[in-house]
Amino acid sequence: MEKRRHDFKKNSLLAYMVSFGIVVTAIIIAMGVYLYWFYYNKIEADFLRENDTYVSTICDIHEREIGTLDTISVEMYLSRNTVEFKLAENPLKNLTLKEQLFRYQSVNTFFSNLFCIYHEDHYLFNSTTSVETDHFLQEGIVLKDTEPEELRRLMYSSERGMKVLPEQAADGYIAKLMEYGAYVTYILPIEPLNVSTLVFLVKDVYYDRLLGCSPDARRQNYILYQGETVVLRENGEDTCHISKGYIGLVL
C-alpha cells in the first residue's frame, strides 16, 4: 500500500513537472514569437519612415531645381525682345541674350549648360557663343540614344510642356568642353507663345550627388517622368533585396 502511494506521488510529481515544463516552454515560445514580430514591425516601420523622409528630401531638392527652370522660362518670356530675333538681321542682340544666359549659368548648381533657340532662326545661343543648329546637332552635342533629328524636332516643337530625354552619354566638341559624361536633357518651351525653346543639360555628377549613397545602403533610386526612367542610381550587389526610392517629377 505504501509502495503504491509512493509510486502515485512520484508519477504525480513527474506529470506535474512535465506539464509545468510544457507550459513554460509554450510561454517562452509565445513570448519569443511576440517579441520577434514586435521588433520586426517596429524595424520595418522605422525603415519605411526613414525611407519616406529620405525620398521626400530628394524630391524637394529636385523639384526646387525644376522650379528654377520654370522661373528662367518665365523671365525669358518677359524679356522676349532679347530672344525673338534672327541673328543675321540683328547681330548685336545676341550680346544681350548671351549676357542674360550668363547670369543664369553663373549662379546655378543644377545644369551644366543652357541653350536658347528662336524657332524662326537656325542658331542656338548659350552664355559664350552661338552655333548653327545643324552644326550643334551633328558635331556639338551628339547624344548616344537620341537621333539628331529627334532632338531637332523637340527643340523646334511648339507643343506646351517640358520634354525630358533620359540620361545618356554625349559626344561632340561642346560635350568635350564640359568634360564629356552623361546628361539628362530638359527641353522647355518659353510659354505661352512657344516660339522659342530653352535646352538645359544636366550632367551625371549632379545626380551622383543627389541620388548616390554608400554601397551598404543597398538602394535603387529612380527619377521618373511620364512613366519613363530618366535617371537611375543603385548601390549594392543584391539588387533583388534592396530598397527602392521612386522620385516622380510632377511638372
N, C-alpha and C positions, 0 to 999 in steps of 0.2 A: 504493500500500500504506500509506504514511504517512498519506495523507488518510483512508483507511478507519479506520485505527487512531485517528486524531484524532476522527473522527465518532463512533466507537464509544464512546470515553471521554466525549465530550460528551453523547451520549444516555444513557449510564450515569449520569453525574452528574446530568443533568436528571431521570431516572427516580428516582434516589435522593432528590433534593430534593423531588420531588412526593410520593414515598412517605413521606418524613420529615414533610412538611407535613401529609399526611393523618393520620398517626399522632398528631402533636402536636395537631391540631385535634380528633381524636377524644378524646384525653386531656383536653383543655380542656373539651369538651362534657360528657364523663362527670363530671369534677370539678364543673362548674357544676351539672349535674342533681343530683349527690350533695349538694352544699352547699345547693342550693335546698330539697330535701326534708328535709335535716337541720335547717336553721333553721326551715322551715315546721312540722315536727313538734315542734321544741323550743318555738316560739312558741305553737303550739296547746296543748301540754301545760302550759306556764306559764299560759296563759289559763284553761284548764279548772281548774287547781289554784287559781288566784286566784278564779275564779268560785265554786268549791265553798266556799272559805273565806268569801267574801262572803255567799253564801246561808246557810251554816251559822251565821254570826254573827247574821243576821237571824232565823233560826229559833230560835236560843237565846234571843234577846231576847223574841221574841213568845211563845214557849212559857212563859217565866217570867211574862209578863203574864197569860196564860190560867191559869197555875197560881195566880196571885193571886186570880182569880175563884173558882176551886175552893176556895181556903182561906177566902175570905169566906163561901161557901156552907156549909162545914163549921162555921165559927164561929157562923153564924146558926142552924144546926140545934142546936148545943149550947146556945144561948140562945133556943130556940124559944118559950119562955114569953112573950118580948117581941115575938114575931112573930105568933103564932097567937091573934089576938083580933079581936073586932068593935069598931069604933070607937064605935058607938052604945052598946055595953054597957060598955066600958072606955076612956073617953076619955083618962084620964091615962096609959095605957100607951103612947100614941103619942109622948109626950115621951121615954120611954126608948128607943123604937125610933129616933126621929129622932137622938137623941144617938149611938147606935151607928152609924147610917148616916153621920153627920157625921164620925166618926173615920175611917171608910174613905175617904170622899170627900176629906178634907183632906190625906191623906198620899199619895194615888195620883197617878201621872202618865199613867195609861192611859185610863181612862174619864172622860167629862165629866159624866155624871150616873148615879146609881144609884137605882132604884126597887124597892120591895118590896111584894108583894101577898099577902094571905091569901085563899085560894080561897073561903072561906065568907063573905067580906065583899066590898064593892064599892068599896073605897078603895085607892088606891096611896099609898105614903109615900116621900118622899126626905128628905134631911137638913134641909130647911127647911119643908116643908109637906105637906099631904095633899090628895088630889084624887080626886073620884069617877071611877070607871073610864070611864063614858060621856063625861064632860067631858074626861078625858085623851085619849081616842081621837078625839073629834070636834074639839077645839079646842086641846089641849095639845101633842101630838106627832102631826102628820099626815104620814105617810111617803108619798113620791111614788109608789113602786112597790108598796106593800103596803096592801091594803084594811084599814080599821079592824077589821072583823070577823075577819079573818085574824090580826091582831095580838092581838085579844082571845082567840081560840082558843088561840094559843100561850102567852099569859100564864096562862091558866087550865088548861092541859093538865097532866095527872098523869103523862104519859109521862116515862120516865127520859132523861137525856142532854141535852146542850146543844143549843139551836136557834140558828141564826145567820141573820140577814137581811142580804143583801149591802148594801154601801154605797149609800146613796140620800139624796137631798135631803129635808129635813124643813121643815115649816111649823108654825105654831101659836105660842101665846104662850110655851110653855116653850122651843121652839126659838129664839124671839126673845131670850129671856133668855140663851141660850147663843150668841147672835150668829149664828144660823142655821148654814148649812153643810150638809155631808152626813155621815151617820152609819152606822156598822156597829152593828147591834143584836144583842147577845148575851143570850139568854134562858135562864136557868139555874134549874131546879127545886131546891129545898132538899131533898136526898135524906137518908134513904131514904123519908121519909113522903110527899114530893111533894104536900103540901097548901099550900105557899107557893112563890112564884117571885120570883127576882131578875131585874131588867131593867137591863142595862148599855148605855149609849150611848157609843160611841167616835167621837170627831169626826175628820173628814178630816185635820186638821192633824197628828194623831199619825202617820197613815200617810204623810203627805207627808214627815215627818222620817225615818220608818223605812225607807221604800222609795224615796224620792227620790234622784236622783243628777244629775250635770251632764249637759247635753244631749249633750256629746261622747261620753258613755259608751254611748249608743245601746242602752238596755236596756229590757226589759219585765219587770216584777216582778209576780207574782201571789201572792195568798194564796187557796188552795183549801180548801174544806171540803165533804166528801161529794160531790166531783166538781163542785162549783159554784164559780165565781169570786166570792169575797167582796170582794176589793179588787184593783184594777189600777192600776199606775203605769207609764208608759212615757216614754222620753226619746228624742229623735232623730227625724228626718223619715223616714229609710229604714227603715220598720217590717218590711220583708221580709228585712233582713240585720242584725238586731240580736240580741244575746244575750238569752236568756230565763232568768229565775230563778223557778222554781216552788217556792213555800213551802207545804208541806202541813201542815195542823193535824191532829195526831193526838190526838183527845180521847176 
